[in-house]
């Protein structure tokens, strides 16, 4: 795998050099050559763009991989300030607060709909994103969450499943979402720390749609999540990776792409999609309405759609590309993986998140806050209370001891 990454780095650097030295000449493999007339438009303009992406969701130069941000900077002369978030909800909160301004963000499908509906996204100018038409697979164009592709370009896609440690989890327990409620593994189970993903799991466990707007079904799911508090070690997002790899936890819901990376570090980890079905998601590149560098942002999006760059990203993060032209450049193990690219039978039992009404979102958020606070209180409250009680008892006995000593001293006189 590392050899493939080094080879990809050499290929990418060679293409960049050839494009810079011979801008008027096409590469032998035309589909992988950079259009220098396009990418040099903003050179020497002292432009900086701010990119906001999920954690560990881009090829960053580690382990011999391509540092795609630096590659973009060298190619275009545009500076990139790159920061990360850990959930769609935290991304939304940051944008809504107005505390920061970004030029490119990468939300998931349902969040694209929400941001567009609330007027928080720019419409894209596809004359500045020629690679969309050239390379993005037709099945990822005009999706339900952005039916005219006015606001988004797909970045990666994947599925949600359960990761478990085969050393500690019995095969007979690996069936459905109920594994996340199994008391046998109490204290070793992790859960998503965001309302939408957590409710989706509980709703699927109950046989409901993860996009239900039925208040009673949502409340039933909340009750299931509340019961789960007795076995959950922690509500986390990015920390799932380290906790599972280091075997501090044995079971967790997570994304297929991250599982493939984690399994590379811990061979005891396995992944399955529960029988009840799961979430099929697409993360997409968008430009916030507050962006002041829209053309440069569109250039960055176009760059991410270069097959050689999409391949580099996939080889690093192991998610699934919406650009088939990238597959021949990818690690063969990943390109042929039935976890990264599940068959039609598996995909037929998946469901995409839809943008729900503000009332439904608020109901889920309120219930989720109550559940997490109650469950975390159940775990931590008694620990804290025990420590306080021990401290109080120590003080009481210490004071009694001191008084007794003083009384004995007085009796001597």
Buried (B, 14 or more C-beta within 10 A) or exposed (E): BEEBBBEBBEBBEEBBEBBBEEBEEEBEEEEBBBBBEBBBBBEEEEBEBBBBBBEBBBBBBEEBBBBBBEBBBEBBBBBBEEEBBBBBBEBBEBBEEEEEBBBBBBBBBBBBBBBBEEEBBBEBEBEBBBBBEBBBEEEBBEBEBBEEBEBBBBBBBBBBBBBBBEEBBEEEBBEBBEBBBBEEBEEBBBBBBBBBBBBBBBBBBBEBBBBBEEEEBBEBBBBBBBEBBBBBBBBBBBBBBEBBBEBEBBBBBBBBBBBBBBBEEBEBBBBBBBEBBBBBBBBBBBBBBBBEBBBBBBBBBBBBBBBBBBBBBBBBBBBBBBBBBBBEBBBEBBBEBEBBBBEEEBEEBBBBBBBBEEEBBEBBBEBBEEBBEEBBEEBEEEEEEEEEEEEEEEEEEEEEEEEEEEEEEEEEE
